[in-house]
Every structure is written in C-alpha cells, then in structure tokens.
Amino acid sequence: MAIKQISIFVENKEGKLVTITDSIANAGIDIRALSVADTQEFGIFRLIVTDPEKAKEALESSGCFVSITKVVGVSIPDEPGSLAKIVNILARHNINIEYMYAFITVSKKFASVVLRVADNEAAEKILTENGIRLLVEEDIVSM
C-alpha cells in the first residue's frame, strides 16, 4: 500500500530547480508535496506527484538523476496530537522514522504525512491495526 516518492539528486547551483519544475510542469504532472534536504554542494529534492513514473521519465530526459522510493503515507485529523499519535505507535513497535514531511489537504480536515521507514510493510500493518488511514496512489491523484 506504500506510495511512490520521486527523489532527485540536485547540484546546489542556480537554475537547477527550474529544470526540475519545468520538466514536471511540461509533462502535465501535479506536485502534491515536497521536501528539500541540502548541503552546500548538493540537495535531495523529494516529491509526491500525481504520476511518479511519468515524472521520472520526464526528469531523466532532462538529465536529472532520479529514483523512485516507496514511502508510507498516512491521513490524520488536522488537530493537535495527531502526529504525536503516529510517532508513538511506531516508536512502541521499534520502527524508526528516517525522515518525514507533511502537507494539508484542501479540505483542511486532514493532514497527510509522508514517512520513510526501513520496513514499509511492518509500519503499514501496525498503523492500520491502530486505526490509522493509509494513503494510496489513488488518493494522491485525487487530491
């Protein structure tokens, strides 16, 4: 049930994000969420998009180094304590979160959280058993 995340290795140089965002826009793909982690020389631009395979193809055609990673997406109420609940559930089951980022849906009733963990299946099972709604690719497209 994991969702696909696009990861792009980006040199920390002027104009690099233009190439990426133009490639995605020209392919007719919507970006739903993003995260950028950087150093002085390079960064990793992580995206949740409406068509990961098409985005990868478009980006590679533009000379970008791209990978697709499966991540866990969850939908939680947009209220205090919702993220803490997820983090606590995973911690109780010794599932380490490598990184995460979030975005609010248009309705503002729910927040979506993207989690990178070592074992997606174990995390998904535990979260589902604890009443947490997992996101699927169809959810990303319909947002």
N, C-alpha and C positions, 0 to 999 in steps of 0.2 A: 504494500500500500504506500510505500515511500513515494515522494515526489522528486522530480528531477531538477537539479540546480546546475546552472551553467557557471563554470569558473574560468576566468580569463586572466592569464598572466600578462601584466601590463608594465611596460617600462615607464618610469616616472618622468615622462617627457611631455612637453607641451604638444597638444593635439591628439594624443593617443586615445583619450576618451571620446573625442569627436569621431574617430574612425569606428569605434565600437558602437556608439549610439546611432550613428548614421547607418551602419550595416544592419542593425536590428530594425530601425525605422523603415529603411528601404525594403526590407523583407516583409513588412506588414505585421510585425510581432509586437505585442504589448508587453511592457515590463511591469510586473506586479510588485516586486520587492527587490531591493538591492542592498549590498553591503560592500564596503571597500576597506581592505586592510592594506596598509602600505608601510614601506620603509623609504629611505632616502632615494634608493635606486629603482625599486620596482614595487608593484602592488598586485593584489589579487582582487579582482572585481567579480563578486558573486551575484548572480541574478536568478530570480524566479520569473519565468516568462511563459507566455501562452503556448508557445510551440518550441520546446527545447531542441529538438532535432533540426528543425529548420534554422533556428538561431545559430546552432553550432556550425552548420553548413555555410551560412552567410558570413559568419565571423572568420571561419577558416579561409574562405575565399578572399577575405580582406587581409590575410596574412597574420591573423591572430592565433595564438596558441590557446586552445580551448579544450576543456574536459567537461564531461557530464558526471555529476556525483549524485547519488541518491541520498536524500535527506528526509527527516521526519517533519511533517507539517502538522500542526495542531490548531484547532479553532477553540478559543477560550472566551468566556464572557469578558467584555471590556469593563472590568471593575477591579478595585483593589484586591490583591491577594490571589488572583487567578494565575499569574506567572509563578508565584511562590508555591502554589499547589503542584504545578508540573515539576518544578525543580526538586521539591521534596519527594515526590513519588519516585523520580528517577534516582535520587540520592539514596533512598531507602533500599533500592534494588541494585546499588553499586554500579549504576550506569553513569559514566562521566560524560558531561557535555563538553565537546571540543570547542564549539562556538555556537552562537545563535544570534538571530536578528528577528525583528517583528515588524508588522505593518497592520494598520487599522483598515477594516473594510468600509465600504461606502456607507453602510447602514449604521456604523459606529456602535453596533450592539455587540460585536465580536472583534477580537484581535486575532490575527494569525501569527503564529510563531514558527520559525524555521529552526530546527535543531540538527546539528551534526553530532552524531554519536558513533561509537565504534561498532555497535550492533543494532542496526535499524529494526530488525525483526523482534528482538527482545524488548526494545523500547516501545515499539508499537503494541506488542502484546500487553505489556504492563500498563501502558496508558489506557488502552481500550478497556482492560479489566477494571480500571479505576474511573470509568465513565468519561474519559476524555475523547472528544471527537477528533478523529484524524482527518487531515485534508488529503484529497486525491487529486490527480491531474485535472479531472473534470471541474473541480472546484476552482482551480487556478484560471482555467479558460473562462468560466462563467462570472468571475469577479469583475 
